[in-house]
Amino acid sequence: MSVIRPATLSDVPAILQMIHELAVYEKEPDAVKNTPEMLTEALFGENPRVYAHMAENAAGDVQGFALWFLNYSTWEGVHGIYLEDLYVTPAARGEGHGKALLRHLAATAVERGYARVEWSVLDWNEPSINFYRNLGAVPMDGWSTFRLSGDALGAFGSDDKVMARG
């Protein structure tokens, strides 16, 4: 059994630990720059725009988390949920925690009238792909994810010749 609850300030260390574990799983062990202070501000600052939910077992032990934010569909005219990270600790996989977290996000979307819940998955991550397909999720064929970051973001963003208005 999985209990899903909103993250609290006291969950920040556990969330950050699981973010590091996820980075190792995704073969990017040195990529995490997030800090307890940054995560605290993002989740619990004056105007949070990122949200997290925790999965616990019946004993109240944290088994995983989902971190998400709102996106917006111009075609649908309503928000959706973008799932940035879904992680369940290796020892707790197969116990329904990931499914419970996704079901909670889907229920949140339905309750609020959002159009969708979406996320990215690495092409090589067959266990996750199969898990998502079994839930009824489908890949967005014909779409590729693009990212502008690091030096390319800095170079492109600092060369703004267009006048921006308020």
N, C-alpha and C positions, 0 to 999 in steps of 0.2 A: 504494500500500500504506500502511496506517495501523498504527502501533504504539500500543497503549493501555497506559498504566502509571499507577500511583498518583501523585498529585501529591506533590512534595517541598517542603520549606521554600524551596528556591531558585526554585520556580515561582510564589511569591506575587506578585511584580511582574507576571509575564505574565498570571496569572489576573485580577488587578485591572485591568490594561490592557484585557483582553478584556471584563470586566464593564462598563467605561466604553464600549467600542465597542458592546456589546449595548444599553446604555441609549440611545445615539445612534440605533441602528437602530430601537429601539422608541419613538422620538420623545420620550424623557425624558432629554435630555442632562445636565440638572442635578440629577437625582434621586439619584445615587449618593452615599451618605454613608460608605460603607465605607472603611477605611484599611488600610495594610499591617499595622499592629498588630492591628486587629480581625480581619482575615482570618487572620492567623497564629494568633491565639488560637483562633478557631473551628475551624480545620483541624488544628492541631498542639498545642493547649494540653493541660493535664493530663487533661481528659475531653472529647475532641472528639466532637461530635454531628453534624458536617457533614463530608462526604467529597468529594474531587475526584479525577478521573482526567483525564489529559492524552492528547491525540492528537498523535502525531508522525509526520512523513513518514519515508521510508527514511534520510534524511540526519540524522535526529535533531532536526529543527526543529519546535518546537511549532506545531501548526496549529489547535488547539481544545481545549476542556475541557468536562467535565460536572461540575456541582456538585450533590450530592444528600444526602438524609438519610432516615432511616427514618420511616415512618408505621405505623399499626396498624389492621387491619380487625377490628372487633368481631364482624362476621358470620363472617369466615373464621377468626378466632382466631389469626392470624399477622401478622407484619410485612409491609410492602411498601416499595418505594422510591419516594420522591417526588423527581422531577428538578426542581430549582429553576431551573437554567440549563444550557442546551446551546448552545454557541457554537463556530462554525468561522469562522476568518478569511475575509474575502471572497475573497482570492486562492486559497484552498484549497477553496472550496465545489465540490461535484461530484466530489471525489476519493475519497469514501467515508469520510471521517473522522467525520462525524456518525452515519452508519449504524454504524460500528465502535464508537463510544462507546455508542450505544443497545444494540447487540448485547452489549457487555460488561456493561452494567447488567442486561439481561435474563438473561444467563448467571449473573450474581451472584444474582439473584432465584431462579432455578431451583435453583442449587447450594445455597442456604441455605433453601429451602422457603418463600420469600416468595410471597404471593398475586398480586402485581401490581407493575407499574411505571406510574406515572402522572405527569402534568404538565399545566400550563396553556399555552395558546397564544392569542395575541391574535386576535380575530375577523377582522381585516383581513390577517393574515399568511398569505396564500394559498400562497406557496411552501413554508412550513413545514407548513401543514395538508396539502397534497398529499404532501409527503415522508412525514409520519407515516402518512397513509392508505395509502401504498404499502408501508409496513412491516407493515401489518395492524392498526395502532392505530385505535381508533374514538372519536369524541367521546362524551361522557357526556350524551346528550340528556336533557333534563328536569332537569338540575342547573345551578345557577348558583354561581359563586364569590362569596363575600361576604368583606369585609375590614373589620376594625375597626382603625383606625390614627390617628396624629396626635392632633389635639385631641379627636376623638370618643373615642379609646381612653383618653386621659388623663382626660377628664371621666367617662366610664363607670367606669373602673377606680379612680378616687379616691373614688367614691361607694359604697363597699362597706359596706352596712348588715348584711350577713349575717356571722355569726360563723364564721370559718374555723377548723377544727381541724387541728393538726399535719399 
